[in-house]
Amino acid sequence: MKRKEITETIAKVGAGTFALNGSMSFINPKTGEGFDVDMSATLAIVRGTLAWVDTLLEDGAKPEPSTVKHMQKLLTCVGSSIAYDISSDEEE
């Protein structure tokens, strides 16, 4: 994939996740144990991660000498996405 195709895909997937609601069940096929996950919370994390990947592409995908900086940027993007998701719930 070319960089332009990647950024377009990130934008398309990110925008598409706003239209999904409900919950999702995960089941371990070996143990049969499962748990439910709230879709909006999960997709807020996905959107934040995609936003972080987008920033990596904007920076020219140059390697960051500090893993801590990468983690800080990732957590900032994910936190912002979750906060936006929560604030939009409060508006409704």
C-alpha positions as CSV (number, residue, x, y, z in Angstrom):
1,M,0.0,0.0,0.0
2,K,1.1,3.5,-0.7
3,R,1.0,6.2,2.0
4,K,-1.9,7.9,0.4
5,E,-3.9,4.7,0.3
6,I,-3.1,4.0,4.0
7,T,-4.2,7.5,5.1
8,E,-7.4,7.2,3.1
9,T,-8.1,3.8,4.7
10,I,-7.4,5.1,8.1
11,A,-9.9,8.0,7.5
12,K,-12.5,5.6,6.1
13,V,-12.3,3.1,8.9
14,G,-12.1,5.8,11.6
15,A,-15.2,7.5,10.3
16,G,-17.1,4.2,9.8
17,T,-16.6,3.2,13.5
18,F,-18.8,6.1,14.6
19,A,-21.9,4.3,13.1
20,L,-21.5,1.1,15.0
21,N,-23.2,0.5,18.4
22,G,-23.9,-2.3,20.7
23,S,-21.6,-4.9,22.2
24,M,-19.5,-7.8,21.0
25,S,-18.9,-11.1,22.7
26,F,-15.5,-12.8,22.7
27,I,-15.3,-16.5,23.4
28,N,-12.2,-18.5,24.0
29,P,-12.6,-21.6,21.8
30,K,-10.4,-23.7,24.1
31,T,-12.1,-23.0,27.4
32,G,-15.5,-21.8,26.3
33,E,-15.1,-18.7,28.5
34,G,-16.3,-15.4,27.2
35,F,-16.9,-11.8,27.9
36,D,-18.8,-8.9,26.4
37,V,-17.2,-5.7,25.2
38,D,-18.9,-2.4,24.7
39,M,-18.4,-1.5,21.0
40,S,-18.2,2.3,21.4
41,A,-15.4,2.0,24.0
42,T,-13.5,-0.5,21.9
43,L,-13.9,1.5,18.7
44,A,-12.8,4.7,20.5
45,I,-9.5,2.8,21.2
46,V,-9.3,1.7,17.6
47,R,-9.9,5.3,16.4
48,G,-7.2,6.6,18.8
49,T,-4.8,3.9,17.5
50,L,-5.5,4.8,13.9
51,A,-5.0,8.5,14.7
52,W,-1.6,7.6,16.2
53,V,-0.6,5.6,13.1
54,D,-1.7,8.6,11.0
55,T,0.7,10.9,13.0
56,L,3.5,8.4,12.3
57,L,2.9,8.7,8.6
58,E,2.8,12.5,8.9
59,D,6.2,12.5,10.5
60,G,7.5,10.5,7.6
61,A,7.5,7.2,9.5
62,K,11.0,8.0,10.9
63,P,12.0,5.8,13.8
64,E,11.6,7.4,17.1
65,P,14.7,7.0,19.3
66,S,12.5,6.9,22.4
67,T,9.9,4.2,22.9
68,V,8.5,6.3,25.7
69,K,7.7,9.1,23.3
70,H,5.9,6.6,21.0
71,M,3.9,5.3,23.9
72,Q,3.1,8.8,25.1
73,K,1.8,9.8,21.7
74,L,-0.3,6.6,21.4
75,L,-1.8,7.0,24.8
76,T,-2.6,10.7,24.1
77,C,-4.4,9.8,20.8
78,V,-6.3,6.9,22.4
79,G,-7.2,9.1,25.5
80,S,-8.4,11.9,23.3
81,S,-10.6,9.5,21.3
82,I,-12.1,8.0,24.4
83,A,-12.7,11.5,25.8
84,Y,-14.4,12.6,22.6
85,D,-16.6,9.4,22.7
86,I,-17.6,10.2,26.3
87,S,-18.4,13.8,25.6
88,S,-20.5,13.0,22.5
89,D,-22.5,10.5,24.7
90,E,-23.2,13.3,27.2
91,E,-24.5,15.6,24.4
92,E,-27.2,13.1,23.4
